Amino acid sequence: MKLPSIGILGGGFVGSATCEAFKHYTDCKLYDISPARSVHNYYEVLAQDILFVAVPTPMKKDGSVDASIVDSVLAQLKNALQTHKKPVILKSTLPPKDLVAMSEHYSPTIHLIYSPEFLTERTALLDFQQTNRLIFGDHYPEGQQNFEAVDTLNQNVLMITALFEGRFPKVPIYWCSMEEASLIKYGTNVFFAVVLSFWNELALIAESYGLEPNEVAGMIMLDQRIGRSHFQVPGHDGDRGFGGQCLVPETKIITREGLKLLKDVTLHDEVYDGQSFTKVTLIGHRKVNDIVELKSRGIYLRGSKDHIHFKVDNNKIVPVLLQDIKPNDMVYMPNPLLPTGDFVVNLGDKPSGYVKWWPEKLTITPQLARILGLYLAKGYSGVYLSKKTQKKSYVIQWSFGEKEKYLADETIDALKNIGLHATKKLMISNETTFGPSRTWSVRLRSAGFIRLIEILGLGKDAFSKNCPLLPESLALPLIGGWLDGDGSKDNNSITGFSRSQNLIFSIHTMLMGCGLFPLITKNGQQLNLSMRDDVEKISSYLFRINTNFQYVRNFSYASPTSSPFLNGWISQVTSIVTQKEESLVISLETKSHKYIANGMLTHNCFPKDINGYMHIAREQNVAPFMARAAWETNNKVRNNRNWEKDLGRAVTVDYNDDEEK
């Protein structure tokens, strides 16, 4: 007997596993909005007997499920289908009320059946092939006790039953209501979360007595009433608890205080999520044996294979595992949110002794910002011990080319305007590799200015240079000064160079915050501006570089690998590599469930189903004490990086429990 043909919408791990499981048993067509995942076209899929929908259902800020992607797919189906009561099996996880609402809204064109999946991303195909029960939830009017009441619905049920009995002849099939099917899905996953949290908590107690947790667990499970699932501590990922897709500690995060390394972000820091600043609610640490490295527009993002990132498909931002991203996929880089208003530096208490210049507070002006930019390109600083007086000498020096005397004069004038006296001298040296050297040296002796450099984190030499994120009114003058010092022009583009990769990334971040989209090259040490609008905007802040360029094409055609998108840009992935590398990785969770990592929008790590379950319970005026206890236990064991030395140390987690009091 020939089995009904199937069409699958969504090529993620669930859709792909479904296709792999059926393709040798019946005709199977798969469509995904990503060309890299799509095997057939959309209308080929719609022509099949039974359709499957397996698309993401991300979590909203309040813990509820975002059903908009499913809704969009079903709306498109309704418009495209020519028949009534087309059987559509939904695999995406949704709460009971959403399933019922969608079933009624898209009827009679679509006969929606919910069949929850119980797959893991790590072993999705194996889980699908070895399933031990098949659940199908249908919705029918109140009072209708069986499916024979409507002949078309009954035919769909028979067809679906024939398909799954043909593929899984020994697996029992259960039909129930949609509400029941949804709670079966959530209840199963939350049950395992509770079980896993119990074994993790017991492991902490066992270890406090110097015992081996899995030996204790093994003896407990000799009681045949207790199942043997989810007992191993640590789990398959080498970590405790559940959840926690992660990035490497050196990942750069935009916080309200400026750029920070991920390893330096603390609980309750506020990080930028592409729209606003959102509070960090949870931080976790673990070790992994494989690292995936993504590169786009000269920027690298490195993390665990199971880290959930975002890519842009068909003008929609969709979550995807980092290991599943392919070259030529597009990632989203939102424009950063720069500070606004005055930028005031507090130098702190004036040191004892003779210190002539030490303002208690200093407001950075555009003129001073430009001089700081010249320092980033041409300056160095240090504290030296005078041979004559044996006293400390605080020295800041700028070195300009022989034809750059005007930059030396500009520096002296700007310093004079804030009450500092610097000297200028033409330095001539005959002992250089390429012949005589003639440079203009501007020297300033000031403990206060050294302190300013330290507070701003500008660095002392070429390799340690960096800068804070400044308001646009100061960022552009600073970058203009840096480019006049270390920049060049070529072929209608402007290029800046630095030995410091940190400085390049900070300037890249500020340029994006100003609406520009530079390219990083030369292993993170060079930055290029080549789009027409970008070059024209920065040109007004440049003096040395002549930017009288002649453009022959418009801004929108400037780059075939990137384009404006929402509040930022989409950029093509140029490489994706998985490396065998033992590494510490850090998971960061935020209230908005997303954040910017190395300039790219990425996902956080909240276990979705347990949060969705708690949200459903609260909607029904039920306090989810068991689920919440499992969640809090997981927070405790997942985030304790020194379990052996510091057993059971909990990390504070933001949680609104007003509804449970």
N, C-alpha and C positions, 0 to 999 in steps of 0.2 A: 504493500500500500504506500503510495506516495504521500509524504508528509506535506502539510501546507508550507508555502514559501514565506520567508520572513524578510522584513526590511528594518534596519536599525538606524535610528537617528542619534548620533553621539558616539564618537570613537575613543572615549576615555577608557579607563581600565575596566569598567563594567560593560560598556558597549563592545569593546574589543574581545573580552572574555565570552560574551554571548555569541558573537560571530564565530569565534574559534570553536566553541562547543557545538554549534549547529552546522557548520559549513560542509561537513562530510556526510550530512544526513538529509539535507534539503537545500533548495536554492536560497542563498543568503546574500543580501545586498546591504552595504554599509555606507552611510553618508555622514560626514562631519564638516563643519564650517571651515576647518583647517584643511587645506589641500594635502598636507603631509599625512593626514589621517584618513582622508576620504578615499574610498575605493570605487564608489559609483556615484552617479549624479543624483540629485534630489528626487527627480520624478521617477527614476528607476526604482528607488526605494519605496516610493508611495504606491507603486503598482503591485507590490507583493500582498499576499493574503493577510498576513498579520504584521502589525508594526510594533516595534519596541522604541521607547523613548528613554534614553539614559544620558541625561545632561546634569550639570552641577546644580546643587541647591545650597549655596553658601549661607553662612550665619549672619544675621543682622546684629546691630549694636546691642539690642536688648536680649540676645540669645535666641530669638525666634528665627525661623527659616525664611530665607529669601526665595520665594517661588517664582520670581519674575522670568527666569530663563525658561522654566517649564511652561509657564503661561504663554510666553512668546512663541515657543515651538508649537504648542497646541493651537494657538490662534492662526499661525501660518498653515498648519495642517487643515484646519477647518475651511480656510479659504481655498485651499488647493484641491481638496478631495471632492470627487463628483458623486460619491455614493453616500448612503446613510448608514449609520451604525457600523462604521469601520472599526474592527477590533484593534485597540491600541493598548499595549501593555506598558505601563509606566514602571520603570525601575528606580527612578529618583526618589530619595527619601523625603516625605512630606508629612505634616501633621494631619490628623483625621479631618478637621474642619476644612482645610485647604483641598484635600482630595474630594470630599463631597461637593464642595463649591465648584470645583473644576468639572467634575462629572456632570453636574446639572447644567453648567454654563455651556459646555461644548456638545451636549446632546441636542438633537439626535444624530448630527453628522458623525460624531465620534462616540464609540462605545468604549469608555475608559475603564480599564482593569488595572488594579495596583498589585504588583507582584514584588514584594521587597526582596532585595538581594542581601546576602550575608557573606559578602566577599571582603577580603583584605587586599589592599593594593599590592602587597608583597607576593601573594599567591592567589591572585584573582582567578586565573584559569583553572588551577587545581581545585580551588574551593567550589567553583561552578560545576565542574565535572563530578565532584564527589559529594554533591549536596545530598542530604538525607531526608528532605521534605521540600515540597513545593507549595507555596502559599499564594492564593489568588483572592484578592478582595474586590467585590463588585458592589455597586450601589443601585438599589432599586426602590421604588416608591413604598411608603409605609403600607403595610397590609399585604403586600405581594410576597408570598411565602416561598415561591419556587421560580426557577428561571423559565419553566415551560409557559408561563403566563404571556410571554412575548416571544414569538417564534424566532425573530431575528437575533435577539439576545441569546436564545437557547442555541441557535446554530453557531454563534460565535464561541459560546462556552464549549460546545462539542468539538469545534475546530481546534481551540487552544488545548483542550484535554488530549485530543489525538496527537497534536504536535509534541507535547511533553511526554506522553506515554510512549510514543515512538522513539524518542531520544533517551528517556530515562524510564525504561519499562519496570524497574523494581522499586522506584521511588514513589511513595504515597503522595497523592495530590489532595489538597484541602482547599475548599471554597468557603469563603466567609464574607462578612461585610468589609467595606473599605476601612471603617473605623477600627475594626478588629485587626486587620492586616497591618495598619499603621502602628498600633500599640504593640503588636507582636514584634515588629522591627525595632522600635525604640526599646521595648522591654528587654529583648534579647541582648542588645548591645549594653544597656545600662546594667543588666544583671551581671554580665561578664566584667564590667567596670567595677561593680561592687565586690565581686569575687576576687578580682585582681588586687583591689585595694586592701582587702582583708589579708591576703597572703603577703603583701608587701608590709603591712603593719605588723603581722606576726613575725616576719623576718627581722624587723628592727628589734622586737622584743627578744627573739632568739639570739641575735648577735650581741645584745647587751649582756647575755649570760655566757658569751663565748661559744655558742652552739652554731652548727651548720644549719641554716634555715631549711634547705631542701631536704635534709634528712628528717627534720621534725615534720615537714609537710608530708613526706613519704609515709611516715608512720600514721599520721592522721588519716591519710587516704586509704589505709587498710580497711577502714569502715566503708563498706560497699554502698552506703547511702550517699557518700560524698563523691562527686565527679572528679575527674582528673584533668580538667581543662583549666588553663590560665593560672596554674599554681607556681610555675617556675619563676624564681627571683634570682638574678635579673632576668628579663625577658629575652626574646630573640635578638633584640637590638643591642644587647649588652647593658641595658639601662633598667631602672626600676620604674614602675608605674606605666602610664600610657600617655600618648601624645608627645609632642616636643620636636617637630621638624626644626632644623637648626642651621645657622650660618657660622662661619669661622669668626674667631674673636676680633680679627683685624678689620672686619666690615665697618664702614663709616656710616654713622647714623646722624641725621639732622635732629638736634634737640633744640629746645627753646634757648639754651645757653650757647648754641653753636654746634659745630661738628664734634662728635665723640666717636671713639672706637666702641664697638659693641661690647667689648669686655669692660669698658668703663661706665656703661649705662647702668643706672641704679633704679631700684623700685620707686615708682612714682615720679621718675623723670617724665617730662613731656616731650614726645617725639612727633615729627611731622609725618602725616599720612597721605600727603598729596592734596589735601584740602584745608586741614587745620592741624593744630597740635593736640595730641591725644595722650592720655596718661598710660604709662607702663604699669601693668597690673601683675605681671608674673615674669620671672626670669629663671631659666633652667640650664643645666650644664650636663653634657655627656660626652663620651668618646665614640668615634665611628672609625671604620677601617677604609671607607671610600669617600672621596670628595669629588663633587661635580663642579667644574669650573665653566662658567658662562662668560662670554665676551661679547660686548656690543658697544660700538662707537669708542673703542679704546678703553672701556671700563670693564673690570672683571668683577664677577660675583661668584663666591665660592661657598658651598654648603653641602649638607648631607643629601643623599639621593632622594630621601623622602620629604625634603623640604618642599612646601607648597609655594610656588611662585605665581606670578600673573603674566599672561601674554595677551596680545590683542588679536582676536579673530573676527573678521567681518565687522570691524568697528565696535566690538564688544570686548570688555576686559573679562577674561575667564581664568579661573585657577587651574594650575597644572603642576604635576610633580616636576621638580627640577631636572630629574633624570630623563623626563619625557620631552623636554624642549629640544627642538631640532634647529640646525642652521637654517637661516632665512626666516624663522619665526620672528615675530615682532614683539618687543617688550615696551612697556610704558614708562617714560621718564617724566614725571610731573615737574613743573617749575617750582623750585623751593620757595618758601615763604621767608623773605628776609626781614630783619628787624626794621622798625619804623621809628621816626622821631630822632631826637638828639642821641648821639653816642658819647656817653660821658665815662671817662676813666678815673677811678679813684686810686691815687698813688699810695694811699695809706699814710701812716705817721712819718713825719720827716725824721731822718736819722740824726744822731748827735754829731757834733763837729761842724765844720764849715761846709755848708751845702747851700749854694747860691740860688739854684733854681729847683724848686720842689712844690709845684702847685698842689693843693689838697685835692682838687678835682680839675680835670682837663677835658674840655669838649673838643672832640675831633672835628675839624673843619674840612671842607673839600681841599683847601690848599695843603693842610697838614697831611691829609690822606694821600695826596699825590706824592709828597715827599717820603712818606712811608712806603709807597709803591716803588719809588726810586731806590730806597734802602733795600727792599726785597731783591732788586735787580743788581745793584751796584755797591751795596754796603756790607760792612761787617762791624762787629763790636766786641768788646771784652774789657775785663778788669785786670790791669797789669800793675806790677809792683815797680815803682820808680827806682832806678839804680841810684839816683842822687839823693832823694829824700827818704827812700824806703817806705813811701806812703802809696796807698792805692791810687791808681789813675784810671778813671772811667772814660774810655775812648770809643767814639763812634766815628766811622770814616766812610765816605762815599768816594769812589774812583770813577771818573768819566774820561772819555777819549779826548784827544787834543782838540778836536773840532766840536766838542760838547761843552764848551765853556759856559754857554747859556744855561745848561742844566745845573752846573755848579753854582752859577749866580742865583738861579731860581731856588736852589736848596738853601743857600745862605740867607736870602730874603725871607723865605718861609719860616726859618728858624728864628730870625730876628723878630718876626711878628708875634712870636709867643715868648719873647724875652730871652732868647739864647744867642750867644755870640759864637760863630764858627769862623774858621780861617780857611783860605783857599790858596793853593800853591801848585804850580806846574812842576810835576815830578819827571825827571829825565833819567832813564837808565839805559846804558849801552850793553849790559850783560843779560840779554834775553835771547831766546831761541831764534826768533825771527828778526833780529836786528834791533836797533834803538827803539825804546818805548817812551812815549811822551803822554802823560795823563794828568788831568786836573784832579787834585786831591782836596776834598773838603773834610776838615777834621773838627770834631766837636768833643769837648770834655764836659761831661755832665752825668752825675750819678742819677739825677732825676730822669733824664732821657733813657738811660740804661734801664731804669725801673719801668718806664713806659713800654720799652721793647719787651721786657720780661712779661709784663701783664698781658700784653697783646699776643704774646707767643710768636713774635716775628723771627726768632732764632738769631744765632750769632754768626753763622757762616753759610756757605752755599747749600750744604747738605741738610741743615737744620731749619731752613726758612719755612715759615708758615704764616697764616694770618687768620684773624677771626672773620666771621660772617658779618658784614656791615650793611647798613641801609643802602639802597640804590644810589642815593645822593652822594654817598661816600665810596661805595664799591667801585663805581665807574672811574672816578678820579684816581683811586688807588691802582686799579688795573691799568689805567692810562699811563701812570708813572712807571709801573712795572714793564709795560710793553715798550715805552720810550727807552728804558734802560736795557732790557734783554729781548726786545722784539725785532722783527724784520718783516718785510713785505715781499711778496712774490706772486705773480700770476693772479692778481686781484684778490689775494688773501693776506691775512695778517697772522704771524706766528710768534708765540712766546715760548721761551725755553727756561727751564730751571733744573738744577740737580736734585731738587727736592720734589718727590712725587706728592707729598702732602700739600705743598704749596700749589702745585698744578691742580689737584683735586679741589682745594678750597676756592681757587679762582674760577674753576669750571662751575662749581656750585653757585657762586655769586653771579656769574654771567647768565646761568640759566634762570636765577632769580630775577634778573633784569630782562628776561624774555629772549635771550640769545641762546644759541645751541652750538657750542664749540665741539671740536673733535680732539680727543686725546691720542697722541702717537708717541713714538720713540720710547716705548716701555714706560709710559707714564710720566715722561719728562718734557713733553712738548704739547702745546695746545694750539690748535688752528681755528681761525675764524674765516670762513669762506663764503657764507651766504650773503647776498647783497645787503639785505637789511641789517644784518649783524655788523658787517664792516662799516656801513655808513653810520650806525649808531655809536660805535666805539671811536670812530675817526675824530669826532669833536673833542675827544679827551687826549688826543695825541699831538705832540709838537715835533718830535724828531722824525717820525715816520711820515713821509709824504703819501697821503691816501687818495690822491686824485685819480681813482681808478675809472676805467670805462667798462661798464657791464653790458653784455649783449643778451642776457636772459633774466627772467624774473626770479624773484625769491622762491616761489613755489616750485620751481623746477631745479633748484640749486642742488638737491641731493636725492638720488634715486633710492637711497637706503633709509631715509628718514623723512618724516613729514609732521606738521603740527597736528595735535590731537588733544581734544579737551583742553585742560589747563597745562599743556606741556607738549611732549613729542612722543611719537613711536619711533623705535629704532630697530634695525634688523640685527638679529643675532648672527655674528660672523663665525663663531666657533663654540662648541660645547664638548667638553672632554671629561671623562671619568678617570680619576687617578687613584691608584692604590696608595693610600696615605693615612696612617693613624693620626687622628687630629681631635683636639677638643673642639666642640661646637656648642653654640649657645642659642637657646630658643628665647625669643622675645615675644611676649603677648601684650596687646594693647586693648584699650576699651573699644576702639573702632575696628579692631580685628585686621588692621593692615598698617604698614609703615614704609618708609623709604629707606632702602639699603643700597649703599653705593650708587645713589641716584635713581634706582629703579623701584617701582612699586612692588612690594612683596607681601605675602600673607603671613598671618601669625599662626599660632599652633593650638588654639582651643579645640579640644575634642568636641566635635560638633553635636553628635547625637545625645550626649549626656546633658549638654546645655539646652538642646531642643526639648528633651524630655522634661527638664525642670521648668521650662517656659510653658509647655503644655499643661503640666500639673498646676502651675499658678493660675493659668487661665480658667481652670476648672475648680479654683479655690481649694486645691489640695496642696499641703506643704510637702515638698519632696525631700524629707529628712534623710532617707537612705541614700538617694542620689547625691545629695549635697555632702553627706559624710564621706562617700566614696571620692567625690571631687576634692574635698579638703585633704583627705589622706593622700591622694595622688599628688597634690601640691606639695605636701610635706616630703614624700620620699623622692619625687622626681627632681626636686631642686636642692637636695642635700649633696653637695659635691664631695664631702669628706665623710661618707657614711660610717667607715670603720672608726674614725676618731671622734665623730660628733653625731652620735646616733639620734635620729628623730628630730633634728633641728628643723623647725617649720619656718617657711618664708611667708611673710604677711601677704595676703591676697585681697585686693579690693573686691568686695562682694556686698551687694545690697540685700540685706536679709529682713528688711522691714515687713515684707509680706509674710514672713514665717514666724513673727513674734506673736 
